[in-house]
Amino acid sequence: MTDSSSAGAARQRAGRTLRWPLAAPTLIVWATLFAVPVALLILFSFGRIDPSTYKVSFGWTFSNYSKLLEPVYASMLVRSLLIAVASAFICLLVGFPTAYFISRCQGRLQQLLLLAVIIPFWVSFIVRTYAWVSLLRNGGPVEALLRGLHIGSGALDILYTPGSVMVGMVVNYLPLMILPLFVALERVDPSLEFAAADLGTPPRRVLTRVVLPLSVPGVVAGVVLVAIPAAGEYVVPAILGGGKTSMFGNVIFDQFTKTGNYPFGAALAVVFIAFLMLALVLARVAIGSREDVV
Amino acid sequence: MSEQSPRSPLDSRPSRRGLFKFRALAVGAFSVASLLAACGGAGSSATSTTGAATQTSTGPLTGEVKFLNLTDWIGPHTVEDFQSKNPGATITQIAEDMTSSSGPAAVVIQNPSAYDMVFLDASGLGQLTAAGQVQPYDTAAMPNYSAILPVFQKAFPQGVPLDTGQIGIAYRKDKVSEKIATWKDFWSVVPKYPGKTILIDYDRDVIGNALIMLGYSANSTNTDEINKAKDAVLAIKPAVQAFKVLDIAKSLVDGSAYMTMGYDFETAAAMEKNPNIAWVAPPEGLVAYVEGWVAVKGTQHMDIAQSFTDFQHSPDQYKSFVDTMGVPNVQGLKQPPIMDPVPQAQFLQYLGPEATQAVADAWTQIKS
């Protein structure tokens, strides 16, 4: 055995020895802040609540999960997932050209545009959402704009509709789509687009055959970043939806804070987590081995 | 009876439960914000003050009382004034979600050692009492307790009532051509004006008035009746603009809504701004509530809780509270006539565990 190979083996042994002590702080944080709470959530989901005393007993019942099959909860789950997908899709439609434009700008202009995307995050999520109440109400700026464009007349009643909920979802989550798209698109070498154009490829095909395939990691990351929190959203429907259309997040919130039914709330949360994890796995499969972004 | 000072404009008033709703959403949104890791800080759940001392016949008060309360649902200077008089006592307020009938009591029942006092309505008080988690006040040792009208003392046993109110019909006479005098009228007119009705976002209030409309008691514990009430609400839901806790009466003032099922005190303020707004207390009945402060069993600071509660009902502090909030009072102070309880008012009571769950389930279906 040579000196260099024995030194390498020694380093490997030392690495193996130090691996766990070095990882311990992270593992402790992970276990304390993630694994234990999730384990408790799962434990509670099999519990039963005494409606008089609100004490939880653990009899390993599946009744909380069977209750989930009731149409009201199943429909809310489906609705939440559909709204999440729709929000992500609209954010992608709006965010992609925006991110592409920003990625092709240079210097200070690019920094200013990125700043414009980020600035809304400096304001509370709730304040931003409430601001849209003023914008979307009857007689508000949005209605005035639509009237100016001859889209509808009289009171348009935009606020407290599914449309206003969708507007709230898109405007609140759009930056989360634009930023990963920007990162992915900025990495696309412009010379590839020039080369494709030189070879006679029309701009639309350059976009679909060169830019889009290379930006898939950003697209997937953006969709995940938007769809996951959007699926659990409950603030936007409560404020911009007029409280008429609950999403799954609203029901979970209510179980913990209003009806005090922790076991059922936990079961709802566990099922929801399972659905979201499934979505993440599918996203990872979709992106394949392109890049580890999910 | 003493006179209240002129009330503040509608816009400056905190809505009952409304302020908390905002806070509750803020607290909840924090988890969303955490997920996003970038959504800006939503609110924290607690407001606290530190302070000073008081002097009683039994010696200085020392310690901290944790008070689960609606955000700012207290005299504007009550905590500071109490603490300045009692340098060893601290009142720490914790924001409460009172957007459902059973929520706050359930929170306390599940973790009673975390609180010394809680703000509840009579229904919540009944819930807490049934769970054996109420520490009765020694009202004989509270000089200001006698200022509270006996009817409210009786309606809020073992606790100390703070305010009251009724949930009736308000509508714009210049926008709605039909006459609305009863709940049946309301239910039949709502579909004629799609998107122009706002219902209060509180389970017992809406379901209770639907029960009355159907000829039942607002405190019905019959599951079939509760489900019929749910169906009645669902029948008009397509024409409902929103379920709201904020700006219900304001929507009447600006004309974005023509009809509401809302609070008497909010409507009273709105009527000052727009004379076309009418208030209806249906003769068949309407939901009413009384709410106040309750000491939690096992509190180590009952002396502070009792002294603080009595302090809130001292003439200056109580007048300040009522003037600021504009709510119907329990001390018989002069107020707009529509805020005086009507004989047909049905005060909400605790329904028992099964019916409470039935109402919660019905509300989930209504809101879904």
Interface residues (C-beta under 8 A of the other chain):
Chain A: D50 P51 S52 T53 Y54 K55 V72 S75 M76 F121 W122 V123 S124 F125 I126 V127 R128 R137 N138 D157 Y160 N172 P175 L176 L225 I228 P229 G232 E233 Y234 V235 A238 I239 G241 G242 G243 K244 T245 S246 N250 V251 F253 D254 T257 K258 T259 G260 N261 Y262
Chain B: F22 A24 L25 A26 G28 A29 V32 A33 L35 L36 A38 C39 G40 G41 A42 G43 D97 T99 S100 S102 G103 A106 V107 I109 Q110 A130 A131 G195 D201 K237 V240 Q241 A242 F243 K244 S256 P353 E354 T356 Q357 A360 T364 Q365 K367 S368
